[in-house]
């Protein structure tokens, strides 16, 4: 019998974040499905209302919480998706690290802006 060929394949060790990342994207997508439908329905029903009625609508506890959850889920889902794109397509170490930094910076600024705007509407 001939010698059996076994190729030398080196597989990088798992960082143990793949399944959590996958699950985070799926859960945020489920949240976005329901919250997105609610948000679109709310915007369509609110068309033509003046500024004061819109602010009054946002100040209602249910609408405030659901709107905040929608934007937080949207930002988290965006972050996870762009992180995968950066990991898959940017292979040069400097640009990969720089892109990850910009993504974290942009996502943080977006979250702070969302929270600050909702806070300023309520109080």
ChimeraX commands (.cxc) that place a marker at each C-alpha (Angstrom):
marker #1 position 0.00,0.00,0.00 radius 0.5
marker #1 position 1.10,3.49,-0.74 radius 0.5
marker #1 position 1.85,6.17,1.75 radius 0.5
marker #1 position -1.24,8.12,2.75 radius 0.5
marker #1 position -1.09,11.85,2.01 radius 0.5
marker #1 position -2.17,14.18,4.79 radius 0.5
marker #1 position -1.84,17.86,3.92 radius 0.5
marker #1 position -0.47,20.30,6.46 radius 0.5
marker #1 position -3.43,22.52,7.09 radius 0.5
marker #1 position -3.07,25.05,9.83 radius 0.5
marker #1 position -6.34,26.31,11.20 radius 0.5
marker #1 position -6.24,29.42,13.31 radius 0.5
marker #1 position -7.58,28.91,16.81 radius 0.5
marker #1 position -11.10,30.11,17.40 radius 0.5
marker #1 position -11.52,33.32,19.30 radius 0.5
marker #1 position -14.73,31.86,20.74 radius 0.5
marker #1 position -16.79,34.79,19.52 radius 0.5
marker #1 position -18.20,33.38,16.30 radius 0.5
marker #1 position -21.30,31.76,17.74 radius 0.5
marker #1 position -22.04,34.73,19.98 radius 0.5
marker #1 position -21.61,37.05,17.03 radius 0.5
marker #1 position -23.94,34.93,14.90 radius 0.5
marker #1 position -26.53,34.75,17.68 radius 0.5
marker #1 position -26.31,38.52,18.28 radius 0.5
marker #1 position -27.03,39.21,14.63 radius 0.5
marker #1 position -30.00,36.84,14.58 radius 0.5
marker #1 position -31.53,38.19,17.78 radius 0.5
marker #1 position -31.06,41.81,16.72 radius 0.5
marker #1 position -32.60,40.95,13.33 radius 0.5
marker #1 position -35.66,39.50,15.05 radius 0.5
marker #1 position -35.96,42.62,17.22 radius 0.5
marker #1 position -35.55,44.82,14.14 radius 0.5
marker #1 position -38.25,42.94,12.25 radius 0.5
marker #1 position -40.92,43.65,14.83 radius 0.5
marker #1 position -39.66,47.05,15.94 radius 0.5
marker #1 position -39.14,48.12,12.32 radius 0.5
marker #1 position -42.72,47.22,11.41 radius 0.5
marker #1 position -43.95,49.12,14.47 radius 0.5
marker #1 position -41.75,52.13,13.62 radius 0.5
marker #1 position -42.91,52.29,9.97 radius 0.5
marker #1 position -46.54,51.93,11.05 radius 0.5
marker #1 position -46.06,54.73,13.60 radius 0.5
marker #1 position -44.42,57.06,11.11 radius 0.5
marker #1 position -47.13,56.46,8.50 radius 0.5
marker #1 position -49.86,57.12,11.08 radius 0.5
marker #1 position -48.07,60.25,12.26 radius 0.5
marker #1 position -47.72,61.87,8.85 radius 0.5
marker #1 position -49.25,65.33,8.77 radius 0.5
marker #1 position -49.13,65.91,12.51 radius 0.5
marker #1 position -47.56,69.06,13.85 radius 0.5
marker #1 position -44.38,69.21,15.93 radius 0.5
marker #1 position -46.12,69.36,19.32 radius 0.5
marker #1 position -48.23,66.27,18.66 radius 0.5
marker #1 position -45.17,64.37,17.46 radius 0.5
marker #1 position -43.19,65.28,20.60 radius 0.5
marker #1 position -46.20,64.30,22.71 radius 0.5
marker #1 position -46.30,60.95,20.90 radius 0.5
marker #1 position -42.59,60.32,21.53 radius 0.5
marker #1 position -42.97,61.23,25.22 radius 0.5
marker #1 position -45.49,58.46,25.76 radius 0.5
marker #1 position -43.60,55.77,27.75 radius 0.5
marker #1 position -44.43,52.91,25.37 radius 0.5
marker #1 position -43.38,54.87,22.28 radius 0.5
marker #1 position -40.23,56.19,23.96 radius 0.5
marker #1 position -39.06,52.73,25.02 radius 0.5
marker #1 position -39.90,51.08,21.68 radius 0.5
marker #1 position -38.21,53.87,19.69 radius 0.5
marker #1 position -35.10,53.67,21.84 radius 0.5
marker #1 position -35.00,49.87,21.51 radius 0.5
marker #1 position -35.39,50.19,17.74 radius 0.5
marker #1 position -32.46,52.57,17.36 radius 0.5
marker #1 position -30.25,50.65,19.79 radius 0.5
marker #1 position -30.98,47.36,17.98 radius 0.5
marker #1 position -30.37,49.04,14.64 radius 0.5
marker #1 position -26.98,50.36,15.74 radius 0.5
marker #1 position -25.94,47.02,17.26 radius 0.5
marker #1 position -27.00,45.10,14.14 radius 0.5
marker #1 position -25.14,47.59,11.93 radius 0.5
marker #1 position -22.01,47.24,14.08 radius 0.5
marker #1 position -22.04,43.44,13.93 radius 0.5
marker #1 position -22.61,43.38,10.17 radius 0.5
marker #1 position -19.88,45.88,9.37 radius 0.5
marker #1 position -17.49,44.08,11.71 radius 0.5
marker #1 position -17.95,40.89,9.68 radius 0.5
marker #1 position -17.38,42.78,6.42 radius 0.5
marker #1 position -14.16,44.29,7.79 radius 0.5
marker #1 position -12.97,40.88,9.05 radius 0.5
marker #1 position -13.74,39.20,5.72 radius 0.5
marker #1 position -12.41,41.76,3.26 radius 0.5
marker #1 position -9.66,43.84,4.89 radius 0.5
marker #1 position -6.56,41.69,5.29 radius 0.5
marker #1 position -3.80,44.26,5.76 radius 0.5
marker #1 position -3.22,44.51,9.50 radius 0.5
marker #1 position -2.98,48.30,9.73 radius 0.5
marker #1 position -6.12,48.94,7.68 radius 0.5
marker #1 position -8.02,46.20,9.50 radius 0.5
marker #1 position -7.18,47.69,12.90 radius 0.5
marker #1 position -7.88,51.23,11.69 radius 0.5
marker #1 position -11.23,50.19,10.17 radius 0.5
marker #1 position -12.25,48.44,13.39 radius 0.5
marker #1 position -11.32,51.58,15.34 radius 0.5
marker #1 position -13.38,53.81,13.03 radius 0.5
marker #1 position -16.33,51.42,13.26 radius 0.5
marker #1 position -16.24,51.46,17.06 radius 0.5
marker #1 position -15.85,55.24,17.11 radius 0.5
marker #1 position -18.71,55.80,14.66 radius 0.5
marker #1 position -21.00,53.31,16.45 radius 0.5
marker #1 position -20.25,54.91,19.83 radius 0.5
marker #1 position -20.95,58.41,18.49 radius 0.5
marker #1 position -24.18,57.16,16.93 radius 0.5
marker #1 position -25.31,55.55,20.21 radius 0.5
marker #1 position -24.48,58.66,22.22 radius 0.5
marker #1 position -26.36,60.81,19.70 radius 0.5
marker #1 position -29.45,58.57,19.84 radius 0.5
marker #1 position -29.51,58.45,23.62 radius 0.5
marker #1 position -28.84,62.19,23.99 radius 0.5
marker #1 position -31.63,63.11,21.54 radius 0.5
marker #1 position -34.14,60.84,23.26 radius 0.5
marker #1 position -33.10,62.18,26.64 radius 0.5
marker #1 position -33.46,65.79,25.46 radius 0.5
marker #1 position -36.95,65.09,24.11 radius 0.5
marker #1 position -38.16,63.54,27.35 radius 0.5
marker #1 position -36.66,66.04,29.78 radius 0.5
marker link #1:1,2 radius 0.2
marker link #1:2,3 radius 0.2
marker link #1:3,4 radius 0.2
marker link #1:4,5 radius 0.2
marker link #1:5,6 radius 0.2
marker link #1:6,7 radius 0.2
marker link #1:7,8 radius 0.2
marker link #1:8,9 radius 0.2
marker link #1:9,10 radius 0.2
marker link #1:10,11 radius 0.2
marker link #1:11,12 radius 0.2
marker link #1:12,13 radius 0.2
marker link #1:13,14 radius 0.2
marker link #1:14,15 radius 0.2
marker link #1:15,16 radius 0.2
marker link #1:16,17 radius 0.2
marker link #1:17,18 radius 0.2
marker link #1:18,19 radius 0.2
marker link #1:19,20 radius 0.2
marker link #1:20,21 radius 0.2
marker link #1:21,22 radius 0.2
marker link #1:22,23 radius 0.2
marker link #1:23,24 radius 0.2
marker link #1:24,25 radius 0.2
marker link #1:25,26 radius 0.2
marker link #1:26,27 radius 0.2
marker link #1:27,28 radius 0.2
marker link #1:28,29 radius 0.2
marker link #1:29,30 radius 0.2
marker link #1:30,31 radius 0.2
marker link #1:31,32 radius 0.2
marker link #1:32,33 radius 0.2
marker link #1:33,34 radius 0.2
marker link #1:34,35 radius 0.2
marker link #1:35,36 radius 0.2
marker link #1:36,37 radius 0.2
marker link #1:37,38 radius 0.2
marker link #1:38,39 radius 0.2
marker link #1:39,40 radius 0.2
marker link #1:40,41 radius 0.2
marker link #1:41,42 radius 0.2
marker link #1:42,43 radius 0.2
marker link #1:43,44 radius 0.2
marker link #1:44,45 radius 0.2
marker link #1:45,46 radius 0.2
marker link #1:46,47 radius 0.2
marker link #1:47,48 radius 0.2
marker link #1:48,49 radius 0.2
marker link #1:49,50 radius 0.2
marker link #1:50,51 radius 0.2
marker link #1:51,52 radius 0.2
marker link #1:52,53 radius 0.2
marker link #1:53,54 radius 0.2
marker link #1:54,55 radius 0.2
marker link #1:55,56 radius 0.2
marker link #1:56,57 radius 0.2
marker link #1:57,58 radius 0.2
marker link #1:58,59 radius 0.2
marker link #1:59,60 radius 0.2
marker link #1:60,61 radius 0.2
marker link #1:61,62 radius 0.2
marker link #1:62,63 radius 0.2
marker link #1:63,64 radius 0.2
marker link #1:64,65 radius 0.2
marker link #1:65,66 radius 0.2
marker link #1:66,67 radius 0.2
marker link #1:67,68 radius 0.2
marker link #1:68,69 radius 0.2
marker link #1:69,70 radius 0.2
marker link #1:70,71 radius 0.2
marker link #1:71,72 radius 0.2
marker link #1:72,73 radius 0.2
marker link #1:73,74 radius 0.2
marker link #1:74,75 radius 0.2
marker link #1:75,76 radius 0.2
marker link #1:76,77 radius 0.2
marker link #1:77,78 radius 0.2
marker link #1:78,79 radius 0.2
marker link #1:79,80 radius 0.2
marker link #1:80,81 radius 0.2
marker link #1:81,82 radius 0.2
marker link #1:82,83 radius 0.2
marker link #1:83,84 radius 0.2
marker link #1:84,85 radius 0.2
marker link #1:85,86 radius 0.2
marker link #1:86,87 radius 0.2
marker link #1:87,88 radius 0.2
marker link #1:88,89 radius 0.2
marker link #1:89,90 radius 0.2
marker link #1:90,91 radius 0.2
marker link #1:91,92 radius 0.2
marker link #1:92,93 radius 0.2
marker link #1:93,94 radius 0.2
marker link #1:94,95 radius 0.2
marker link #1:95,96 radius 0.2
marker link #1:96,97 radius 0.2
marker link #1:97,98 radius 0.2
marker link #1:98,99 radius 0.2
marker link #1:99,100 radius 0.2
marker link #1:100,101 radius 0.2
marker link #1:101,102 radius 0.2
marker link #1:102,103 radius 0.2
marker link #1:103,104 radius 0.2
marker link #1:104,105 radius 0.2
marker link #1:105,106 radius 0.2
marker link #1:106,107 radius 0.2
marker link #1:107,108 radius 0.2
marker link #1:108,109 radius 0.2
marker link #1:109,110 radius 0.2
marker link #1:110,111 radius 0.2
marker link #1:111,112 radius 0.2
marker link #1:112,113 radius 0.2
marker link #1:113,114 radius 0.2
marker link #1:114,115 radius 0.2
marker link #1:115,116 radius 0.2
marker link #1:116,117 radius 0.2
marker link #1:117,118 radius 0.2
marker link #1:118,119 radius 0.2
marker link #1:119,120 radius 0.2
marker link #1:120,121 radius 0.2
marker link #1:121,122 radius 0.2
marker link #1:122,123 radius 0.2
view
